């Protein structure tokens, strides 16, 4: 593989790799390290890249494995907060009341997502925030496509029910 191919196909997915690593580790510096390690590993295994059908899913799997190794080696506790990489600052907040209301709603959504089991959170992150297809998620997490669909449906349903209960019953 040439440098041009690496720059055109691998480097553009590094932000997704960073967000995924950050979501797993909960630490920005460690996520940067894992992302860099993943890119180095992809470069070192460049001969295998031509055989792959989905390069992005392969990169995600490498990132996942490196992050899980880091968690095991340091006995990390995964943070329960949503990653800062997915949060976007509100542009042109003209109405402070509307901005406060939006922040409250987003805090409730984040809390509902954080209350999900890790498997559901990861699948929801990859699908709804990173925009990966079901097949790409299945390859990245090394699970069946049907399992991805079922778990995503359950995760969304659980978040929806939590938010509805908060709205209706204040729970």
Residue pairs with C-beta under 8 A, 6 or more apart in sequence:
1 46
1 47
1 49
1 50
5 49
6 42
6 43
6 46
9 55
10 39
10 42
10 43
10 55
10 59
11 39
13 55
13 56
13 59
13 60
14 35
14 39
15 85
16 56
16 60
16 130
16 132
17 34
17 35
17 38
17 39
17 59
17 60
17 63
18 31
18 32
18 35
18 85
19 83
19 85
19 86
19 125
19 129
19 130
20 60
20 63
20 64
20 67
20 125
20 126
20 130
20 140
21 30
21 31
21 34
21 35
21 38
21 63
21 66
21 67
22 28
22 31
22 83
22 84
22 85
23 82
23 83
23 121
23 122
23 125
24 31
24 64
24 67
24 68
24 71
24 78
24 122
25 31
25 34
25 67
25 70
25 71
25 76
25 78
25 79
26 76
26 77
26 78
26 79
26 80
26 81
26 83
27 76
27 79
28 84
30 70
31 67
34 63
34 66
34 67
34 70
35 63
37 66
38 59
38 62
38 63
38 66
41 62
41 66
42 49
42 58
42 59
42 62
49 55
49 58
52 58
54 135
54 136
54 139
56 132
56 136
57 132
57 135
57 136
57 139
57 140
58 139
60 126
60 132
60 136
60 139
60 140
61 139
61 140
61 141
61 142
64 140
64 141
70 76
71 78
78 118
80 114
81 110
81 114
82 110
82 113
82 114
83 125
86 125
86 129
90 99
90 102
93 99
108 163
108 166
109 159
109 163
112 158
112 159
112 162
112 163
112 166
113 121
113 124
113 159
114 121
115 158
115 162
116 124
116 155
116 158
116 159
119 151
120 151
120 152
120 154
120 155
120 158
121 155
122 141
123 137
123 141
123 148
123 151
123 152
123 155
124 152
124 155
124 156
124 159
126 132
126 136
126 137
126 140
126 141
127 134
127 137
127 148
127 152
132 140
134 145
134 148
134 149
134 152
135 145
137 148
138 144
138 145
138 147
138 148
141 148
165 171
